[in-house]
Amino acid sequence: MAYTLHRLAAGSYDLALDDAIMGCVVQEVSRTGQVEGWRVELLDDLPTVLRPQPFTQAEHHFPTLEAAVAWLGGAPVVEEGD
């Protein structure tokens, strides 16, 4: 079981688990343009027992993209055409 991030636009990634899109990673920005952190969320709010590890909730927040990537087991960013 391996996660990968697929860049969509600045501050936005699809989250894939074994090549199946199952969530997203997005930058949280305030109305004034301040970066407030990153959110990792599942597309579906599955029951706890059906959520893939390490998800204990449908949505988790992190101060940096690096922290989110580390939490996802070091998920690499896959660029278009890779």
C-alpha positions as CSV (number, residue, x, y, z in Angstrom):
1,M,0.0,0.0,0.0
2,A,1.7,3.2,-1.2
3,Y,0.4,6.8,-1.5
4,T,1.4,9.2,-4.3
5,L,0.5,12.8,-4.8
6,H,-0.5,14.0,-8.3
7,R,-0.1,17.8,-8.8
8,L,-3.2,19.5,-10.1
9,A,-2.4,23.2,-9.6
10,A,-0.4,25.3,-7.2
11,G,-1.4,24.1,-3.7
12,S,-3.5,21.2,-4.9
13,Y,-2.9,17.5,-5.3
14,D,-4.9,14.3,-5.9
15,L,-4.1,11.7,-3.4
16,A,-3.8,8.2,-4.8
17,L,-3.4,4.9,-3.0
18,D,-2.0,2.2,-5.2
19,D,-2.9,4.3,-8.3
20,A,-6.5,4.8,-7.3
21,I,-7.5,8.4,-6.5
22,M,-9.0,8.3,-3.0
23,G,-8.5,11.8,-1.6
24,C,-6.8,15.2,-2.0
25,V,-4.1,17.3,-0.4
26,V,-4.8,21.1,-0.5
27,Q,-3.2,24.2,0.8
28,E,-5.4,26.2,3.2
29,V,-5.2,29.9,2.6
30,S,-6.9,32.7,4.5
31,R,-9.0,35.4,2.8
32,T,-6.0,37.7,3.1
33,G,-3.8,35.2,1.2
34,Q,-1.9,33.9,4.2
35,V,-1.0,30.2,4.1
36,E,-2.6,28.5,7.1
37,G,-1.5,24.9,6.5
38,W,-2.4,21.9,4.5
39,R,-5.5,19.6,4.6
40,V,-5.4,15.9,3.7
41,E,-8.9,14.4,3.1
42,L,-10.6,11.4,1.8
43,L,-13.1,11.7,-1.0
44,D,-15.6,9.6,0.9
45,D,-16.2,9.8,4.7
46,L,-15.8,6.1,5.2
47,P,-16.5,4.3,8.5
48,T,-13.4,4.2,10.7
49,V,-12.8,0.5,10.1
50,L,-12.7,1.1,6.3
51,R,-10.4,4.1,6.2
52,P,-6.9,3.4,4.9
53,Q,-4.0,3.9,7.3
54,P,-3.1,6.3,8.7
55,F,-6.5,8.0,8.5
56,T,-8.4,8.0,11.8
57,Q,-10.7,10.7,10.5
58,A,-11.8,11.7,7.0
59,E,-9.8,14.9,7.2
60,H,-6.4,15.8,8.8
61,H,-4.6,19.2,9.0
62,F,-0.8,19.8,8.9
63,P,1.3,23.0,9.2
64,T,3.4,22.2,6.1
65,L,3.2,20.1,3.0
66,E,6.3,18.3,4.2
67,A,4.5,17.2,7.4
68,A,1.5,15.9,5.4
69,V,3.8,14.0,3.1
70,A,5.7,12.5,6.0
71,W,2.4,11.4,7.6
72,L,1.5,9.7,4.3
73,G,4.7,7.6,4.6
74,G,6.8,9.9,2.4
75,A,4.4,9.9,-0.6
76,P,6.2,11.1,-3.7
77,V,4.9,13.8,-6.0
78,V,4.2,12.3,-9.5
79,E,4.4,14.9,-12.3
80,E,2.4,14.5,-15.5
81,G,4.1,12.0,-17.8
82,D,6.0,10.3,-15.0
